[in-house]
Amino acid sequence: MAIEVGIIEDELEIREGLRLLINGSEGFSCKHIFTNAEDAIEQIPNLPLNVVLTDINLPGKTGIECIAALKPFCTDTEFVICTSFDDSEHVFAALKAGASGYLIKTTQPSKLLDAITEVHNGGSPMNAHIARKVVSSFNETSFNPELEKLSQREKAILDLLSQGLRYKEIADKLYLSTETVRTHIRNIYQKLQVNSRTDALNKVFRR
């Protein structure tokens, strides 16, 4: 079954390029395209979309505001930023709003398709230098007391989660079984009283 992808992008050339790429690739489908956040907010809750790609700089509401408005009503839809902004403030604002991934518009087509598949499978795709910004901020930011509830192993796993790694990749890096990683992550969510990777990362940052 094809991954149903929606696009929110006001630039015609980029919008059409994404549509052609997705519809021309096996296992992907793009039937719904929006040029502004307002139309997307009105229509997307009633659409069977698996993944939504959105720019940040849109006419009217931003892509980040769009995600924040939609996420509570679209719990089965993953949102991925696809933008030219690569500064930390935009990255963390997007993650806080509910984005599951953050890509730059210069991302190669094959990697964009890989990212759509990854986020659909529960991952958090990011361009390499975006992931480094997250890791750098994760290491340098003053943490709140919530982090002290976690063991050293759990902190290490949370660090790898912040890099967008999948459970199997974390297991390989830490020489653990995937099921052990899942157990640690469930414990992390329980200790932090959250239900997702994004919520966990947001909770340990003083932002």
N, C-alpha and C positions, 0 to 999 in steps of 0.2 A: 504493500500500500504506500502510495506516494506521500512524502512529507508536504503538508499544505503550508505554503509560505505567503505571508502578506508583506507588503512594502509600503512604508510611509516616507516619501521623498518628493521634494518640490522641484528638483532639477530634472528636466525632461530626459536629457541624455543619460544621466546616471540611472534614472528610473527605468528607462527602456532597456538599458544594458543589463540591469539586474533581472528584469523580467525575462529577457531573451535567454540569459544564462541559465536561470532556474528552469524555465519551461523546456529548454533544449537539453537538459540533463536527466538521465534516467533516475527515477526514484524521487523526483521533485516536481512540484506543481505550484504555479502562482496565478491565481485567478482574481485576487483582490489587491488593488493598488490605490493608495490615497496620496493626495498632494498636500494635505494639511492635517494637523492633529485633531482639529475639531470634528471633521468627518470620520476620522478613525475612531475617536472616542464614542461617537454615536453608533457606528455600525459594527465594529469588531466584536463586541460582546455577543452578537447574534451570529457570528461566523465560526465555522469549524476549522480554525487556524491552529497549527502546531507551533509555528515560529513566526514572529514578526520582526522584520528588519526596519529600523527607523533611524533617520538622521536626527541630529540635535537641533540644528538651525533651520527651523521651519517658520513659515508665516503664521503669525498668531502664537498659540502655545508652542513651547519647545517640545522636542522629542522626549526629554526627561519628564516634563510635566504630563505628557501624554501617557507614558508608562505608569507614572504614579496614579493617574486617574483610572487606567484600565486594569492594572494588576489585581485589585481586590475582586474584580468581576470576571477575570479570565485566568483562573488558577491553573488551567491545563494548557495555557499558552505561554511559550517562552519568548522573552523580548531580548533582542540583541541590538545594541547601538552600532550603527555603521556611519562614521562621521570623519571629518578632517581634524577635529579637536583631539589633541592627545595630552592635554594638561591634567594634572592630578585632580584638580577641583571638579572638572567635568566627569572624570572617571568615577570618583567616589560619589558624586551626586547621582550618577546613573545607576550605580550599584545599590545605593540607598533607596532609589525610587522603585527598584525591583528588576533591573536589567540582569540577565543571566550571562551576558557576554558583552565584550566591547572590542570592536574592530575598526581599523582605519580604512578609509575608502580606497587606498592604494593596495589593499590586500589582493593577492593573486586570485583569479577566479576559482582555481582548484581548491585553494585554502579556504575560500569563502564557503564553498559547498561542504567541505570537511567540517567547518565551524557550524553550519546549519545542522548537519548530522550529529555533531558532538553535543550541541545544546539540546537537541531533541532526545538524545540518549542520557541526559542528566548531567552533562559537563558544563563548564563555564569557559568558553573559548575567548582568548584574548591574543592580540598581536604580542610578539615577544617583548617589545619595549614597553608596552602597556603593562604586561605582567610584572616586569621589573619595577615599574613605578609602584605597583601595588605592594610588592615584596619590600621595597625600600621603605615605603611608608609604614608597612606592618612592623618592620624592624626598628624604625626610628620614633614612631609615635608613642607618646605616653599612654599606657594602657589603664583602663579602669579596674577596680577590684574584681570584676567578674572573671578576669583572666586567671586570677589566683586560685580559682576553683578547679582549674584544670591541671592534670599531671603533666610532666615534661613530655611524655609520649603524645598526649593529647594536644599540647601546644605545637609540637612538631607536625602533627597531622593537620592542625588548623593552618599552620604556615603553608603547607603544601596545597591545601584547599584554596588558599588565597591566590595561588599561582594558576588556578584553573585546572589542576591535575585531576584525572579520573581516579576512581577508587583503585583500579588495578595498577595504575602508574604509581600511586602512593604506596601500595603494597610492595611493588618491586623496589622502590627506593629505600624502604625501611625494612626490607626482608621479612615481610609479614604476609599472611594469607589475606586474600581479598575480604573474606568473611570477618577476620579479626579487625581489619580497617573499618568495615561497616559497623562492628560492635563499638569501636572507639568513637566513631562519628555519632552514633546514637547516644552514647554517653555524653559527648560534648553538647549535643543539642539539648539533652535533658538537663545538664548542669547549667547551661546558659538560658534555658527555658525559651528555646527558639525551635523553628521547624524547617529551616533551610540554611544552605551555605551562606547566602547573602545576608540573612538576618544574623547569623553567627559572627560574620566579619564586621558587620555594622556595630554589633553590640560591644566588641572589644576595642573599638576605636573611640577616642574622645574627640568627636567631631560634631 
